[in-house]
Amino acid sequence: MRQRLPALVSLVAVAAVLTALPFVLSSYNTSLVTQVGIFFIAVLGLNILTGYSGQISIGHGAFMAIGGYTTAVMSRDHHTDLIVTMLMALAICFVLGLLVGIPALRLSGVYLALATFALAISIPQLPLQWSTFLGGTGGVQSSNPDVRFLWHTAPAMPERWLYGTAWAAAALLFLAAWLILRGRVGRAFRAIRDSEIAATASGVELPVYKTLAFGISAAYAGVAGSLFVLATNGFAQPTEFGVILSLQLLVGAAVAGLGSLWGVLVGAAFVGLLPQVSTSVPVIGSDHGRDVVFGMMVVIVMLLLPEGIAGLLARLRLLVRA
C-alpha cells in the first residue's frame, strides 16, 4: 500500500488541478486544455498498442477520423445525442480495429508501420470520394447550433461542458486501461511485446491478443476523434485528420514513454500545446516557424529523454529510494 501511495496522491492532485482549471482559465485556454484531454485519450490508446503489445502504428489519425465523422454525420442526419455518438464511435472503431488487426498479424516492425501509414493516408480521402454523404472537402457540420448535448438541446457548446466531457471520458478510459493492463490481458500484451516465441510457449494466443490490442487502441482513437469534432463546433473535415495527426500521436506516445501510463498526460500536453505555443516563437528565415520549433523540440526531448517522461519518473523513483 505504501508503494502505491505516491501514485494515488499524484492522481488526486492532478484530478484536483484539472477540476479547478476551467474556473480560472479564459475560454481560449480552457479550449486548449480540452484539446490536451482529447490527445490524452488518443495517446493512451496508441500506447496500449505500441507500448504494451509492441505493434507499431502510424495510422491512428484514421480511426480518429472515423470517430469524428460518426459524431458529425449522426448528429447532422439523425440529431443523435452527442454523448451517444461517442459510444457509437467507440464501438465502430473497436470493430474496425479488430478487422485491421487481422491482416496485421502477418506484419511486424517497419512493414506494419507502413501498412498503418497507408491507412492514415487512405481513410481521410474517403470523404472526397463519397462527397454526397460525407461532404467532400467542405466537410460535415453537425446539427449545431441546436445540438443535443448531455440529453438536452443547447444553443451552443459551452467550453466548460466540453472540457468536463473530454476529461471525464479521459478519466474513465484511463481507469479502464489501468484495469485492462494490470490483469491477464495486460500480462499477455507485455509477453507478446517482449518475445512472441516465449509468449506462445506460455500459452498466449497471439492472434487473439494482438487483434484485441488493435481493437482497444482504435476504440480509444474513435472517442478522441468524436471529441475532436465536438471541440471544432461539430465540424468534421478531411484535412483535420491527415497524416500529420497520426505522426503527432506517435510523438506524444514516445514523449510519454512507451509501456507506461504515467507519462501520457505530459505526452498529450506536448503535442496538444506545443504547436500553439511555438507559433509565437520567431524563427529567422522561415515561413513555417511553428513546424520548425515543434520539430526541434521533438529532437531535443528524444535526445534528453530517450525513454520518455515515464523513464525519467522511473529514474527519479530509484534515486528517492536510494
C-alpha positions in Angstrom: 0.0 0.0 0.0 2.8 2.4 0.8 4.4 1.8 -2.6 1.1 2.9 -4.3 0.5 5.9 -2.0 2.7 8.4 -4.1 0.9 7.3 -7.3 -2.5 7.8 -5.6 -1.6 11.2 -4.2 -0.3 12.2 -7.7 -3.6 11.1 -9.3 -5.7 13.0 -6.7 -3.5 16.1 -7.2 -3.8 16.0 -11.0 -7.6 15.5 -10.7 -7.9 18.4 -8.4 -5.9 20.7 -10.7 -7.9 19.6 -13.8 -11.2 20.2 -11.9 -10.2 23.7 -10.9 -8.7 24.8 -14.2 -11.9 25.7 -16.2 -12.9 28.1 -13.4 -9.7 30.1 -13.5 -8.7 29.9 -17.2 -10.1 32.0 -20.1 -12.4 30.4 -22.7 -9.5 30.1 -25.1 -7.1 28.5 -22.6 -9.9 26.2 -21.4 -10.3 25.0 -25.0 -6.6 24.3 -25.2 -6.6 22.2 -22.1 -9.7 20.4 -23.6 -7.6 19.6 -26.6 -4.9 18.1 -24.3 -7.6 15.9 -22.8 -8.6 14.7 -26.3 -4.9 13.9 -27.2 -4.6 12.2 -23.8 -7.3 9.7 -24.9 -5.7 9.1 -28.3 -2.1 8.8 -27.0 -3.3 6.5 -24.2 -4.9 4.1 -26.8 -1.8 4.2 -29.0 0.4 3.4 -26.0 -1.7 0.3 -25.3 -1.0 -0.9 -28.8 2.6 0.2 -29.3 3.9 0.4 -25.8 2.3 -2.7 -24.3 1.8 -5.1 -27.2 4.8 -3.9 -29.3 2.8 -3.2 -32.5 3.8 0.0 -34.3 1.0 2.1 -35.8 1.3 5.3 -37.8 -2.4 5.3 -38.7 -4.4 6.2 -35.6 -5.4 9.5 -37.1 -7.6 7.4 -39.5 -9.5 6.0 -36.5 -9.9 9.5 -35.1 -11.4 10.4 -38.5 -13.9 7.6 -38.3 -14.9 8.6 -34.8 -15.2 12.2 -35.7 -17.3 11.6 -38.8 -19.5 9.2 -36.9 -20.4 12.0 -34.5 -20.8 14.7 -37.2 -23.0 12.5 -39.5 -25.2 11.1 -36.8 -25.7 14.5 -35.3 -26.5 16.1 -38.7 -28.7 13.4 -40.1 -30.4 11.9 -37.0 -29.9 14.6 -34.4 -28.3 11.9 -32.2 -27.2 12.9 -28.7 -23.5 13.7 -28.9 -22.7 11.5 -25.9 -24.4 8.6 -27.7 -22.3 9.3 -30.8 -19.1 8.9 -28.7 -20.2 5.5 -27.7 -21.1 4.6 -31.3 -17.6 5.8 -32.3 -16.0 3.7 -29.7 -17.9 0.6 -30.8 -17.4 1.1 -34.6 -13.7 1.8 -34.2 -13.3 -1.2 -31.9 -14.7 -3.5 -34.6 -12.7 -1.8 -37.4 -9.6 -2.1 -35.3 -10.1 -5.8 -34.9 -10.6 -6.1 -38.7 -7.4 -4.1 -39.3 -5.6 -6.2 -36.7 -6.3 -9.5 -38.5 -4.2 -8.8 -41.6 -1.7 -7.0 -39.4 -0.9 -10.4 -37.8 1.3 -11.2 -40.7 3.2 -8.0 -40.4 5.7 -6.6 -37.9 8.2 -3.8 -37.5 8.6 -1.4 -40.4 6.2 -3.4 -42.6 3.4 -3.0 -40.0 4.2 0.7 -39.7 4.0 1.2 -43.5 0.7 -0.7 -43.6 -0.8 1.6 -40.9 0.7 4.6 -42.6 -1.2 3.6 -45.7 -4.4 3.6 -43.6 -3.6 7.1 -42.4 -3.3 8.3 -46.0 -6.4 6.5 -47.4 -9.1 7.0 -44.8 -9.1 10.8 -44.9 -9.6 10.5 -48.7 -12.9 8.7 -48.4 -14.9 11.9 -47.7 -13.6 13.1 -51.1 -14.9 10.0 -52.9 -18.3 10.0 -51.0 -18.8 13.7 -51.1 -22.6 13.5 -51.2 -22.7 11.7 -47.9 -19.5 13.0 -46.2 -19.3 16.5 -47.5 -16.2 16.3 -49.6 -13.6 18.9 -49.0 -16.2 21.1 -47.3 -16.6 18.5 -44.5 -19.7 17.7 -42.4 -21.3 20.1 -40.0 -23.3 18.6 -37.1 -26.7 19.9 -36.1 -25.2 23.0 -34.3 -26.3 25.5 -33.2 -29.3 23.3 -31.9 -27.2 20.4 -30.8 -28.3 17.6 -28.5 -25.7 17.5 -25.8 -26.0 15.7 -22.4 -29.5 14.7 -23.3 -31.0 18.1 -23.9 -30.9 20.8 -26.5 -28.4 23.6 -26.1 -27.8 26.7 -28.2 -24.0 26.2 -28.3 -21.2 24.0 -26.9 -20.1 25.7 -23.7 -16.4 25.4 -23.1 -16.8 24.1 -19.6 -19.2 21.4 -20.6 -16.9 20.2 -23.4 -14.0 20.4 -21.0 -15.8 18.3 -18.5 -16.9 15.8 -21.1 -13.4 15.4 -22.5 -11.7 15.0 -19.2 -14.4 12.8 -17.7 -14.0 10.5 -20.8 -10.2 10.6 -20.3 -10.6 9.6 -16.6 -12.9 6.7 -17.4 -10.7 5.4 -20.2 -7.6 5.8 -18.1 -9.2 3.7 -15.4 -10.3 1.1 -18.0 -6.7 1.0 -19.4 -5.3 0.5 -15.9 -7.7 -2.3 -15.1 -7.0 -4.0 -18.5 -3.3 -3.7 -18.3 -2.9 -4.9 -14.7 -4.8 -8.1 -15.4 -4.4 -11.1 -17.6 -4.8 -9.2 -20.8 -2.1 -6.7 -19.9 0.3 -9.6 -19.0 -0.4 -11.2 -22.4 0.3 -7.9 -24.1 3.6 -7.5 -22.4 4.6 -11.1 -23.1 3.9 -10.5 -26.8 5.9 -7.3 -26.8 8.9 -8.9 -25.0 9.0 -12.2 -27.1 6.3 -13.7 -29.3 8.0 -17.1 -29.1 8.1 -17.1 -25.3 4.5 -15.8 -25.2 3.3 -18.6 -27.4 5.2 -21.1 -25.3 3.5 -19.7 -22.2 0.0 -20.3 -23.7 -0.7 -16.8 -25.0 -2.9 -16.9 -28.1 -1.1 -14.4 -30.4 -3.9 -13.8 -32.9 -6.5 -13.1 -30.2 -4.4 -10.7 -28.1 -2.7 -8.9 -31.0 -6.0 -8.1 -32.7 -7.6 -7.2 -29.3 -4.8 -4.6 -28.8 -5.7 -3.1 -32.2 -9.4 -3.0 -31.3 -8.9 -1.4 -27.9 -6.5 1.2 -29.3 -8.7 2.0 -32.2 -11.7 2.4 -29.9 -9.8 5.0 -27.8 -8.9 6.8 -31.0 -12.5 6.8 -32.1 -13.6 8.5 -28.8 -10.8 11.0 -29.2 -12.0 11.7 -32.8 -15.5 12.2 -31.7 -14.4 14.8 -29.0 -12.1 16.4 -31.6 -15.1 17.2 -33.8 -17.0 18.5 -30.8 -14.1 20.8 -30.0 -14.4 22.3 -33.5 -18.1 23.1 -33.0 -19.2 19.8 -34.5 -17.3 20.2 -37.8 -15.5 17.3 -39.4 -13.2 18.0 -42.3 -10.7 15.6 -44.1 -7.7 18.0 -43.6 -8.1 17.8 -39.8 -7.3 14.1 -39.9 -4.3 13.9 -42.2 -1.1 12.0 -41.7 0.3 14.8 -39.5 -2.2 13.9 -36.9 -1.1 10.3 -36.8 2.5 11.4 -36.5 1.6 13.7 -33.7 0.0 10.9 -31.8 3.1 8.7 -32.2 5.3 11.6 -31.0 3.0 12.0 -28.0 3.3 8.3 -27.1 7.1 8.5 -27.5 7.4 11.6 -25.3 5.1 9.9 -22.7 7.2 6.8 -22.6 6.1 3.6 -24.3 4.9 0.9 -22.0 3.8 3.1 -19.1 0.6 5.1 -18.3 2.2 7.7 -16.1 3.7 9.9 -18.7 0.6 10.1 -21.0 -0.5 13.4 -19.7 2.8 15.1 -20.4 2.9 13.5 -23.9 -0.6 14.7 -24.6 0.3 18.2 -23.4 3.4 18.2 -25.6 1.5 17.5 -28.8 -1.6 19.5 -27.8 0.0 22.7 -26.6 3.5 23.0 -28.2 2.1 23.7 -31.7 0.1 26.5 -30.3 2.9 27.9 -28.1 5.5 27.7 -30.9 3.6 30.0 -33.2 4.8 32.9 -31.1 8.5 31.9 -31.4 10.3 33.8 -34.1 12.3 31.7 -36.5 14.6 33.6 -38.8 14.3 32.8 -42.5 11.3 30.5 -42.1 7.7 30.9 -43.1 6.8 27.8 -41.1 8.2 28.7 -37.7 5.7 26.6 -35.8 6.7 23.4 -37.6 10.4 24.2 -37.2 10.1 24.8 -33.5 8.0 21.7 -33.0 10.5 19.5 -34.9 13.4 20.9 -32.9 11.6 20.3 -29.6 10.9 16.7 -30.6 14.6 16.1 -31.3 15.7 17.7 -28.1 13.2 15.8 -25.9 14.1 12.5 -27.6 17.8 13.1 -27.1 17.4 14.1 -23.4 14.7 11.6 -22.6 15.0 8.6 -24.9 12.6 6.6 -22.7 10.2 9.5 -22.4 8.7 11.1 -19.3 7.9 7.6 -17.8 11.6 6.7 -18.0 12.5 9.9 -16.2 9.9 9.2 -13.5 11.3 5.7 -13.0 14.8 7.0 -12.6 13.6 9.6 -10.1 11.8 6.9 -8.0 15.1 4.9 -7.9 17.0 8.0 -6.7 14.4 8.6 -4.0 14.6 5.0 -2.8 18.3 5.1 -2.8 
